[in-house]
């Protein structure tokens, strides 16, 4: 295998699509077993939803979250069984749960139950239509934060995802987000794009969800991590069970510091970043953050084979 240290990255919400995980489950028994375990834990067939949809149900966040987690772990198990292990793990928002399963801190049955509840609590925290999110493109993060302060006007409006040097997602009250979207191009943004999301994640409007999720997390057994997780909340490496649990509580209302997390992994020695799970969103962000880093992904048998060949020194 390539001697360069490897980081595994796990996607969050927004990567879902009918058919995710299907080819992995059809090809690899260890991937099929993940879906069987998730179905048994949840008491309903998340596998059928992943494989067949319908897409409108797959977009419901209480179903989206366990669906993405199960699909990600179904992609993870075959690469682990082929001798590839990470030096670090990280996940974008929801993806931090997948990363903790990978690191041995959370059991898969506990993780899928937790994110099912997490999604429900988030959806119920804010009435439909009262919150919103938008991506601000081509504007430095500090200027996006200034935009949020100016357009909040006594409503909630904050940076929610610091994704890359030129992409910051904002979240808050629907009216405040709309004002920011209208003002952003006049303040130098290339584009401001409202997002089709079910709730305004990673802002103070999610406080009721954090309150409801905290007892669930406190009652769940966590183990120390087998390898470091770079936390969403403060972009630093965690190894202990207690700090991993605390990170999951804090991340409900705190912004996702993805750019800083990627840079921290690189500082610690990661040179190959493998996105494990549906989609290639995180791979694209890493390329914008660190053009010199190598990015790979595993979401189906073909991409797994390509990743293994590349790590073994074959063509990329």
Secondary structure, 3 states (H helix, E strand, C coil): CCCCCEEEEECCCCCCCCCCCHHHHHHCHHHHHHHHHHHHHHCCCHHHHHHHCCHHHHCCHHHHHHHHHHHHHHHHHHHHHCCCCCCEEEECCCHHHHHHHHCCCCCHHHHHHHHHHHHHHHHHHCCCCCEEEEEEECCCHHHHHHHHHHHHCCCCEEEEEEEECCEEEEEEEHHHHHHHHHHHHHHCCCEEEECCCCCCCCCHHHHHHHHHHHHHHHHCCCCCCCCEEECCCCCCEECCHHHHHHHHHHCCCCCECHHHHHHHHHHHCCCEEEEECCCCHHHHHHHHHCCCCEEEEECCHHHHHHHHHHHCCCCC
